Amino acid sequence: MHTKIKKLEFEKVMKLLKEYDAESVYDRVNILPNSEELHAQIEKYVDTKSFNRKSVLGIDIYRYGMYPHLEQTLIPSLFKILFDKTIKLCLENNQFVFQNYTKKQIEKAFISTGDGGFVIFDTPLHALLFNINFETLVRTYNSYHLFPKLRDIIGSISLRYAITYDTVYFFENNFYGSAIIINSRILEKDSLNRCLIDQDTYNWFLINIDGIENLQVLTINEIANIYEFQYYDKKFLRQGNNEIMNTRISRYSGIINSDISKIGQITAKEMDLNIYNLHLQVTLKASATNSKIKRTITVSLGNLNTAGI
């Protein structure tokens, strides 16, 4: 299942405005207009009930503004290196979950903010696996395995993440929607380098796998039973590479620890939304391209600091 994002067109909005509204009104006496007919037509065109829910991964380089000028100018290039390599890892090493994606599709679903950005995926599991792979590459960079001389110039980097699950739509070559708005507010309010998720992301894992804590004890075969994955090609379970979620449970590879805790609320859409702090530990094999030498690396996604938001 690969759900499309609702696309709104400016020309169609303008057509409705020209038909049911007036562009300029300068009468001697101002009278409040009756907008019921226009409202009904716009409501029919937009049709918010047709908006699909998407998962948004927000990535923000922690204290980007604190870096010296030279290092600041190099960080966008470093981010692109990490982003491109993360796409490659997802497509090559998490083949069942990412079977419906291409490099171009993921690149087109990315909204840059200069010091990070937002990536749009079908489900929170897609976002989480991408996040794990991204943080793994951050670790290889910080530990001088990826462009070590560049690492020596810039120094280590730390990131904060947020995963949200809500509606997204497309308008004038850009993405908008509640999932992006909520994600941005979470990142703005978090003063630590954590991985935070919203209530709807928490609920998605609760409904589909009985809670995000179960990631450490589930195999890719059990993940394939999730509703959104029911029409995925099962050949990738037998033949594909699925390193983070494998065909058997292991305490020595994949997700070896998963902790979740509620830390507070933010206000969005005129509602108070619960925010959760996620901490994962993941063990993977890392190696250089075309090298047989592999190192075992255990990466922590997020941290255990439960200070409020």
N, C-alpha and C positions, 0 to 999 in steps of 0.2 A: 504494500500500500504506500503510495507516494502522493500525498495530498497537495493540490495546487493552492497557491496564494491568490486571494481575491485581488483583482486588478481594477482600479478606478481610473477613468480617463478624464482629463481636464476638459477636453472638447465636449464630452457628453454633459458634464456639469454645467458648462457655459451654455449649452443648447437649452437646458432646462431653465436656466436663469433668464435667458433672452425670451423664452416663451411665457414664463409665469412670473417674471419680475421686471423691474425697470432699472436700467443701469444708472440713470441720474434723475433725481426729482428735486426741483427747486421751486415749489409752489410758495405762495405768500404765507400760507398757513400749513404748518406741519401736522399731518394726521398719521397716526400709527396705522400701518397697513395690516390687512388680513393675510397672513402667510400660510393659512391652512392648506390651500391647494398646492403651493410650492412644497410645503413640508411633506405632503402625501407623495408627491412625485419623486422627491429626493429620497424619501424613505424607501420607496419602491425600487429605485435604481441602486441605491447603496446596499440595501437588504443585509443588514448586519447579522442576521441569522445564518447567512451563507458563509460568513467568515470562518475559516478553518483555524484551529488552534495550532500554534507552532511553539517549539522550544527555542529560546534565545540564550546563547552563551555570551555573557559579557566578560571581556578581558581588559584589564587595566594595569599598566605598569606602575607599580607602587612608588610614589614619590619621584615621579619622572622629572618634575620641575626642580628637584634638588641636584640633579646632575650638572656638571660644568657644561659650558656651551658646546665644546667639541663633542663630548660624549652624547649630549642631547641630539646633535645632528646625525649621529651614527645609529642611535637606537631604532628609528623607523626601519633602517636597512636590516638591523638585527631581527626586528619583529617579523619582517617579511620572510627572512630566512627560516625562522622558527615556524611561521604559519605554513609556508610551502612544504616544509619537511613533515609537519603534522598531517597535512592532507595526504601525503605519500604514505605515512604510517597507517592512517585509517583505512585507506583503500587497499593496501597490501597486507596488513596484519589483522584487520578486523573485517574480514570480507563478508561475513554473513550480514552483519548489521548495516554495512555501508555499500551493499551490492547495488542499490539503486542510485548511487551518487557517482559523479565524475569530478575530476579536479576543477573543471570549468564551472560546474554547478555550485560547488562550495565557494569558489572565489566570487561568483555573482551574488551569493547570499551573505556576503560580508560587508558590513558598514564600518568604514574606518573612522576613528576619532583622533588620529594622530599619535596618541600614546596607547593605542589598543583598538578596541572596536567590538562590534556585536556580530555574531554568526548565527544564522537562522537554520534550524533543523526540524525534521518531522516530529521527533520525540525527545523527551528528556534523556533517554539512554544514548541517543546519538550525541547529544550535547556533552554528556558526561564522559563518554569514551574519547571524544575529541579533546576534551579538557585534560584527561589523564595523559594522552599522548603529547599534548602541548607542554604540560608540566614536566614530563619526562625529558623532553628536549631542552627545557630550561635548565634542568638538573645537569644534563650532559654539557651544556654551555658553561654553567657555573663551575663545574668541576674540571674545566680545561680539556674536554674531549671534543668540543665543537668550536672550530676557529679559535684556538687558544691565544693567539696573538691579539685578536680582536677583543677577546675576554680580558686580556691584560690591560688593554687601553680603556675599555668602558668600565670594567669592574663587574661585580655580580649584579644580577637583577632579581627583583622579587615582584610577584604579581598577585593581584586580587581578582577573584572571579565571582560571577553571579549567574545562576541559571533560573530562568522564569518560563512559565508555560501559560500562554494566553493567545489572544487573537493578534494577527499580523495581516496587513494589507499592503498593496503595492500601488504607488501613485507617482507619476512623473519621474521615473527612473530611480525611485528610492523606496525604502520600506518604512512603514509607520505601524503603530498599533500599541495596544496595552502591554503586550509582552516586552516591547522595547522600552516603553516609558517606565514600567515597574523596575526593569533591570537597571536602567540608568539611575533611578532613585536609590536602589539598594547600594550600588557602587559609590554613589555620592555620600551616603551616610556611613559607609564602612570606613573606619580610620585604620584598619588593620589589614594584613595580607591574608585574607581568609577566602574560603569558598562558601558562598551563601546561596540558599535556594528559597524560593517562595512556597506558599502553601499549596498551590496547584501542582508544582513539581513534586513536593512531598506526597501529595495525594496520588499522583500518577504512579509512583513507585509502590505506594501502599496498596492500591487497587490491583496492580499488575503482578507484583512479586511479594506482597505482604510486608512491604517495608524496605527501605533502601539498605537497611542493615543486612538483608539477605543476599546482597551482591557477593559477599565473601563465601557463600556456600552454594551458589547456583552455577550450573554449567550452561554453555551456549545452547544445548538442547532444550533446557527449561526456558531459557530466554525466548526461544523460537515459538513458545506457546502463547506469548503475549499477543493480544488482539491485533495490534498494528503490524505484527510480523507474520500473520497467518498465511498471507499469500506470497511471502518471500520464497525464493528458490532454495529448497532444502539441500541442494547439492553442495552448498558452501558449508554445511554442517559436517559433511563427510570429507570433502576435498579441500576446503578453504583453510586459510590461516586465521585463527581466532585467538590471538595471544592473551588478551586481557580476560575474556570470557572463553575458557577452553572447554573441551569435551569431557574433562574430568576435574574433580575438585582437588586442589593442591594447596598446601600451606607454604609452598616454596615458590609459587609463581602466580601471576594474576593479582586480583584483589585479595589481600590477606587480612585486611582489617577495615571495618566500616563503622563510623560513629556519627550519630546525628543528634542534635540538641536544639530545642527552641530557644532563641535568644532575645526576641522582642517583636515589635510591630512597626510597620510604616503605614502611612496613610496614602492610599491611591484609589482612584475611581470612587472617591467619597466613602471609602471603606477602610477599616484597619485590617491590614494583611499580616499574617504571621510570617516571620522570617526564621529560617533554621540554619545552623552552622554545620557544615558537612566536613568530615575529616576522613580521608581514605589513605591507606597505605597499599602501594602496588609494587610488586617485584617483577622486573622484566629483564631480559637479556639485551644488552646494547652492544653494538659493534660498528666499526667504520664500514663504508660502502665497499663491497667485494672483499671483505676481510673475514677470515675464519676465527679470528680472536674475538671472543665475546666476554663482556663483563656483566656480572649480576649487579643490578642497581635497584634499590628500594627507594621509591619516591613517595613523599607525603603530599597529598593534595589538600590544601587548606591546613588549618591547625586547630588545636584543642582550646584555644582562647575563647571563652564564652561570654566575654564582656558584651554588654548590650549594644544595640545599634541606634 
